[in-house]
Amino acid sequence: MLMKRICAWCGSTQGFKEVTDFRWRGKEPVTHTICPECQRKIDSEIQSVNLQTHNNHQSE
């Protein structure tokens, strides 16, 4: 059975993964990940916050 991989941030489909656990029977098996584009956005936001925090600490 194939499990759909979905980006938890933007909802885009990121492919499928083979699963052998049958507890998903009756439901569409879905797992979440983060796509490369959303990862870049998150990394950029984190870098920006870290830079602002660093600059604020230096000015104190």
BELVENRA-V112250 format. One line per field, one symbol per residue. ss: DSSP state (@ for helix, = for strand, . for the rest). burial: 1 if it has 24 or more other ideal C-beta (glycine too) atoms within 12 Angstrom, else 0. A space follows every 10 residues. Layout:
ss = ???
burial = ???
This chain:
ss = .======... ..======.. .@@@.....= ===..@@@@@ @@@@@@@@@@ @@@@@@@@..
burial = 0010000000 0001000000 0000000000 0000000000 0000000000 0000000000
